[in-house]
Amino acid sequence: MTDFDGRTILVTGASGGIGGATVRHLVRAGADVVASGRSSDGLEAIAAETGARTLPFDLTSEDSVRDALDGLDVWGVVNCGGWGGEIATPMDTDIDVFDQVIAINARGTLLVTKYVSRSMIRLGRGGSIVNVSSQAGLVALSGHISYGSSKAAVDNITRVSALELGRYDIRVNSVNPTVVMTPMSAWYWGRPEIEGPFLEAMPLGRWATEDEIAAPITFLLSDAASMISGVCLPIDGGYTAR
């Protein structure tokens, strides 16, 4: 069942497209959603629309994460906060950008998991964590040395966390979406020389929508997925099945 019956679920990156769609899905399913982002300004719209509570904090700062999450009782978490960084090869990557992508995407996911798992274990009611990874963590994509590396790290954080937290009836999974075509992603993925070959290689041959990512996240959080843990689920139209 996907009725969350008032369970508290933290969603990071809630002001973004996938994060915002996830908040909407969870609120409709009866969850008490805590929407997080780096600044309260970006969270106001989704809070006004859905009634979600807001909790801004900085994923790159352990002090900020710890202070925000200390004493916050949650049943579930969606680690959706992230940053794309750059389009670059290993030969021309900016290491400062690489470090920042790792800090937000991988280290930030681990920091949130570190501190929310403490309250989940203390409460003793089990729970579910879903990390938003990427198909770039599963297969090599040109120009994605920073982003792909960070998401491969997220997938391993997912598997190890599932191993360690399973004894407390806490499930941990990741979703690995393909591109959601937004104005922010169109500058690269919308180029004919990029879009055409990529979609030709995808069995379903189209970009994903935000709701098509949020729905599987909601499922993995729910009791309907009560025997699923340690899974990295591609939501990519069959691209990684090639």
C-alpha positions as CSV (number, residue, x, y, z in Angstrom):
1,M,0.0,0.0,0.0
2,T,1.1,3.6,-0.6
3,D,-0.9,5.3,2.1
4,F,1.7,6.8,4.4
5,D,-0.8,7.6,7.2
6,G,0.9,10.7,8.5
7,R,4.4,9.3,8.5
8,T,7.1,12.0,8.4
9,I,9.3,12.0,5.3
10,L,12.2,14.4,4.7
11,V,12.8,15.4,1.0
12,T,16.0,17.2,0.2
13,G,16.3,19.1,-3.0
14,A,12.6,19.8,-2.6
15,S,12.7,23.1,-4.6
16,G,13.9,21.2,-7.7
17,G,11.8,19.5,-10.4
18,I,12.1,15.9,-9.2
19,G,12.1,17.0,-5.5
20,G,9.0,19.1,-5.9
21,A,7.2,16.4,-7.8
22,T,8.1,13.9,-5.0
23,V,6.8,16.3,-2.4
24,R,3.4,16.5,-4.3
25,H,3.2,12.7,-4.6
26,L,3.9,12.1,-1.0
27,V,1.5,14.7,0.3
28,R,-1.2,13.2,-1.8
29,A,-0.4,9.8,-0.3
30,G,-0.9,11.1,3.2
31,A,2.7,11.8,4.3
32,D,3.8,14.6,6.6
33,V,6.5,16.0,4.4
34,V,9.5,18.1,5.5
35,A,10.8,19.9,2.4
36,S,14.5,20.8,2.5
37,G,16.7,22.9,0.4
38,R,19.7,25.2,0.8
39,S,17.5,28.3,1.3
40,S,14.0,29.0,2.6
41,D,13.3,31.2,-0.4
42,G,13.4,28.3,-2.9
43,L,11.1,26.2,-0.7
44,E,8.3,28.8,-0.2
45,A,6.5,27.9,-3.4
46,I,6.3,24.1,-2.8
47,A,5.3,24.7,0.8
48,A,2.5,27.1,-0.2
49,E,1.2,24.6,-2.8
50,T,1.3,21.5,-0.7
51,G,1.4,22.4,2.9
52,A,4.7,20.7,3.5
53,R,6.9,21.9,6.3
54,T,10.2,23.5,5.4
55,L,13.7,22.9,6.8
56,P,16.5,24.6,5.0
57,F,20.1,23.4,5.5
58,D,23.4,23.2,3.5
59,L,24.3,19.7,2.3
60,T,27.9,20.6,2.1
61,S,28.2,21.4,5.8
62,E,28.1,18.7,8.4
63,D,27.4,21.2,11.1
64,S,24.4,22.5,9.1
65,V,23.1,19.0,8.5
66,R,23.6,17.9,12.1
67,D,21.9,21.0,13.5
68,A,18.9,20.7,11.2
69,L,18.3,17.0,11.7
70,D,19.1,16.7,15.4
71,G,15.9,15.8,17.1
72,L,13.9,15.5,13.8
73,D,11.9,12.3,14.0
74,V,11.4,10.9,10.5
75,W,10.2,7.6,9.1
76,G,11.4,8.1,5.6
77,V,13.9,10.1,3.6
78,V,14.4,11.1,-0.1
79,N,17.9,12.3,-0.8
80,C,17.2,14.4,-3.9
81,G,19.5,17.3,-3.4
82,G,22.2,17.5,-6.1
83,W,24.2,19.5,-8.6
84,G,25.2,18.7,-12.1
85,G,28.5,20.5,-12.1
86,E,30.1,20.5,-15.5
87,I,30.2,18.8,-18.8
88,A,33.9,17.7,-19.1
89,T,36.2,14.8,-19.8
90,P,38.7,13.4,-17.4
91,M,41.3,15.3,-19.4
92,D,39.8,18.8,-18.9
93,T,37.7,18.5,-15.8
94,D,38.0,21.3,-13.2
95,I,39.0,19.5,-10.0
96,D,37.4,22.2,-7.9
97,V,34.1,21.6,-9.7
98,F,34.6,17.8,-9.3
99,D,35.1,18.3,-5.5
100,Q,32.0,20.4,-5.2
101,V,29.8,17.8,-7.1
102,I,31.1,15.0,-4.9
103,A,30.5,17.2,-1.8
104,I,26.9,17.9,-2.7
105,N,25.8,14.6,-4.3
106,A,27.7,11.9,-2.6
107,R,28.9,13.4,0.7
108,G,25.6,15.2,1.2
109,T,23.7,12.0,0.7
110,L,25.9,10.3,3.3
111,L,25.6,13.1,5.8
112,V,21.8,13.1,5.7
113,T,21.8,9.3,6.0
114,K,24.2,9.5,8.9
115,Y,22.0,11.8,11.0
116,V,18.5,10.7,10.0
117,S,19.3,7.0,10.6
118,R,20.1,7.8,14.2
119,S,16.6,9.0,14.9
120,M,15.1,6.2,12.8
121,I,17.0,3.6,14.9
122,R,16.0,5.3,18.1
123,L,12.4,5.4,17.2
124,G,12.5,1.6,16.4
125,R,9.7,1.8,13.8
126,G,11.8,0.9,10.8
127,G,11.6,3.1,7.7
128,S,12.7,3.7,4.2
129,I,15.4,5.8,2.5
130,V,15.5,6.5,-1.3
131,N,18.5,8.1,-2.8
132,V,18.1,9.9,-6.2
133,S,21.0,8.7,-8.3
134,S,21.3,8.7,-12.1
135,Q,21.8,6.4,-15.1
136,A,25.2,8.2,-15.2
137,G,26.1,6.1,-12.1
138,L,25.4,2.9,-14.0
139,V,26.9,3.5,-17.4
140,A,29.5,5.8,-18.8
141,L,28.2,9.0,-20.4
142,S,30.4,11.3,-22.3
143,G,31.3,14.5,-20.4
144,H,30.0,13.2,-17.1
145,I,33.2,12.4,-15.2
146,S,32.2,14.5,-12.2
147,Y,28.4,13.8,-12.1
148,G,28.8,10.1,-13.0
149,S,31.4,9.6,-10.3
150,S,29.3,11.2,-7.7
151,K,26.2,9.1,-8.6
152,A,28.2,5.9,-8.6
153,A,29.3,6.8,-5.1
154,V,25.6,7.4,-4.2
155,D,24.8,3.9,-5.4
156,N,27.4,2.3,-3.2
157,I,26.3,4.4,-0.3
158,T,22.8,2.9,-1.0
159,R,24.0,-0.7,-1.0
160,V,26.2,-0.4,2.1
161,S,23.5,1.5,4.0
162,A,21.0,-1.2,3.1
163,L,23.4,-3.8,4.5
164,E,24.0,-1.9,7.7
165,L,20.5,-0.7,8.4
166,G,18.5,-3.8,7.4
167,R,18.8,-5.1,11.0
168,Y,16.7,-2.2,12.1
169,D,14.0,-2.8,9.4
170,I,15.2,0.3,7.5
171,R,15.3,-0.2,3.8
172,V,17.6,1.8,1.5
173,N,17.2,2.0,-2.3
174,S,18.2,4.3,-5.1
175,V,16.5,5.4,-8.3
176,N,18.6,6.0,-11.4
177,P,16.7,8.3,-13.8
178,T,17.5,9.3,-17.3
179,V,17.3,13.0,-18.2
180,V,14.2,14.9,-17.3
181,M,14.1,17.6,-20.0
182,T,13.8,20.9,-18.2
183,P,15.1,24.4,-19.2
184,M,18.1,23.7,-17.0
185,S,19.0,20.5,-18.8
186,A,18.0,21.6,-22.3
187,W,21.2,23.6,-22.8
188,Y,23.1,20.4,-23.2
189,W,20.7,17.5,-23.8
190,G,18.5,19.6,-26.1
191,R,21.3,20.0,-28.7
192,P,20.4,18.0,-31.8
193,E,23.8,16.3,-31.9
194,I,23.4,15.1,-28.3
195,E,19.6,14.5,-28.1
196,G,19.3,12.5,-31.4
197,P,21.9,9.8,-30.8
198,F,20.9,9.4,-27.1
199,L,17.2,8.9,-27.7
200,E,18.0,6.6,-30.6
201,A,19.9,4.4,-28.2
202,M,17.0,4.3,-25.7
203,P,14.3,1.7,-26.3
204,L,11.5,4.0,-25.3
205,G,13.0,6.9,-27.2
206,R,11.9,9.8,-25.1
207,W,12.9,11.9,-22.1
208,A,11.4,11.2,-18.6
209,T,8.9,13.4,-16.8
210,E,9.3,14.5,-13.2
211,D,6.2,12.5,-12.2
212,E,7.7,9.4,-13.8
213,I,10.6,9.7,-11.4
214,A,8.5,10.7,-8.3
215,A,6.1,7.8,-8.7
216,P,8.7,5.0,-8.3
217,I,10.3,7.0,-5.4
218,T,7.0,7.0,-3.7
219,F,6.6,3.2,-4.3
220,L,10.0,2.4,-2.9
221,L,9.3,4.4,0.2
222,S,6.0,2.6,0.8
223,D,5.0,-0.6,2.4
224,A,4.2,-2.0,-1.0
225,A,8.0,-2.3,-1.4
226,S,8.5,-3.8,2.0
227,M,10.9,-6.6,0.8
228,I,12.9,-4.3,-1.5
229,S,16.3,-3.0,-0.2
230,G,19.7,-2.4,-1.7
231,V,18.3,-1.9,-5.2
232,C,19.5,0.7,-7.7
233,L,16.4,1.0,-10.0
234,P,17.0,2.4,-13.5
235,I,14.2,4.7,-14.6
236,D,15.7,5.3,-18.0
237,G,13.4,3.9,-20.8
238,G,15.6,0.9,-21.1
239,Y,18.8,2.8,-21.9
240,T,21.0,0.8,-19.5
241,A,19.6,-2.5,-20.7
242,R,21.6,-2.2,-24.0
